[in-house]
Amino acid sequence: MGRKVVVELVCDRCRKVEHVAADAQDPQSKSTTFMCTFMGNTVTYGDLCTGCKEVVATHFADITRDMKKVTPRRSNETRQKAMAKVTAKVTGAAPAASTPPPTPAVVQKPAPSGLGEKKTDSHGPSQRP
């Protein structure tokens, strides 16, 4: 009967328990798998399961990919508004000068008149009495 030495890892992102071969990772060395700092927020993962490694790698590749299109030119005022929205989203605070979106106009349809009128559609008058 063969034996294999494994290391038990608990994923720092999803808390899933995974067993990997001892030769694949040295149990004595706990190194950071992923660390990112953006606008003052830092995310650090020491151990990641296989699924989370794939997800983090995909998102990291998407974020760091070269942009093929040039972003549209914006005025300084538009750029400041856009940056305020992004900052508010990241920090969780409300934007400083947020204005509510315009309310759509409500159009009321006239009430149906007369009960004795013949109904017509694209095929001509209806055959109902």
C-alpha positions in Angstrom: 0.0 0.0 0.0 1.4 3.4 -1.1 1.5 6.4 1.1 1.6 10.0 0.1 2.4 13.0 2.3 0.0 15.9 1.8 -0.4 19.4 3.2 -3.8 20.7 4.2 -4.5 24.3 3.0 -7.4 26.5 4.1 -8.2 29.0 1.4 -8.0 32.6 2.7 -10.6 33.7 0.3 -13.4 31.1 0.5 -12.3 29.0 3.5 -12.3 25.8 1.5 -10.0 23.0 2.8 -7.8 21.5 0.1 -5.0 18.9 0.2 -1.9 19.3 -2.0 1.1 17.1 -2.3 3.9 17.9 0.1 6.4 18.2 -2.6 4.2 20.8 -4.4 4.5 23.2 -1.5 6.8 23.4 1.5 4.6 23.4 4.6 7.2 25.5 6.6 7.1 28.4 4.2 3.9 30.4 4.1 4.3 32.9 1.4 1.8 35.5 0.1 0.0 34.2 -3.0 -1.7 37.5 -3.8 -1.3 41.0 -2.6 -2.9 44.1 -4.1 -3.2 47.8 -3.0 -5.5 50.2 -4.7 -6.6 53.6 -3.4 -5.5 52.8 0.1 -7.3 49.4 0.3 -5.1 46.3 0.5 -6.1 42.7 -0.2 -3.7 39.9 0.8 -4.2 36.2 0.4 -1.6 33.7 1.8 -3.1 30.5 0.6 -5.7 30.1 -2.2 -7.5 27.0 -3.3 -7.3 25.9 -7.0 -10.6 27.6 -7.9 -9.8 30.9 -6.2 -6.3 31.0 -7.8 -8.0 30.7 -11.2 -10.5 33.4 -10.4 -7.9 35.8 -9.0 -5.6 35.2 -11.9 -8.4 35.9 -14.4 -9.4 39.1 -12.8 -5.8 40.2 -12.4 -5.2 39.6 -16.1 -8.3 41.5 -17.0 -7.3 44.5 -14.9 -3.7 44.7 -16.1 -4.4 44.0 -19.8 -3.3 46.7 -22.2 -6.2 48.8 -23.4 -6.6 48.6 -27.2 -9.0 51.6 -27.4 -8.2 55.1 -26.4 -10.5 56.5 -23.8 -12.6 59.4 -24.9 -11.4 62.9 -24.1 -13.2 64.4 -21.1 -13.3 67.9 -19.8 -11.7 68.5 -16.4 -15.1 68.9 -14.8 -16.3 65.6 -16.2 -13.1 63.8 -15.2 -13.5 65.1 -11.6 -17.1 63.9 -11.4 -16.1 60.5 -12.7 -13.3 60.2 -10.2 -15.6 61.3 -7.3 -18.0 58.5 -8.3 -15.1 55.9 -8.4 -13.7 57.1 -5.1 -17.1 57.0 -3.4 -17.7 53.4 -4.7 -14.4 52.2 -3.4 -14.6 53.9 0.0 -18.3 53.3 0.5 -19.0 57.0 1.0 -21.7 59.0 -0.8 -20.3 61.3 -3.6 -19.8 64.8 -2.5 -21.9 66.6 -5.2 -24.3 63.9 -6.3 -27.4 64.9 -8.1 -30.3 62.6 -8.5 -31.1 61.3 -12.0 -33.8 63.2 -13.8 -37.3 61.7 -13.4 -38.9 60.6 -16.6 -42.0 62.4 -17.8 -45.3 60.6 -17.2 -47.6 60.6 -20.2 -51.2 59.7 -19.4 -53.3 58.0 -22.1 -56.8 59.2 -22.7 -59.5 56.9 -21.2 -61.4 54.8 -23.8 -64.5 56.5 -24.9 -67.8 55.0 -26.1 -68.8 51.4 -25.7 -70.6 51.0 -29.0 -67.7 51.8 -31.3 -66.4 49.1 -33.7 -62.9 48.0 -32.9 -60.5 48.2 -35.8 -57.0 46.8 -36.1 -54.5 46.3 -39.0 -56.9 43.8 -40.6 -59.9 46.2 -40.8 -63.0 46.3 -38.7 -63.6 43.4 -36.3 -66.3 40.9 -36.9 -67.6 41.0 -33.3 -71.1 42.5 -32.7 
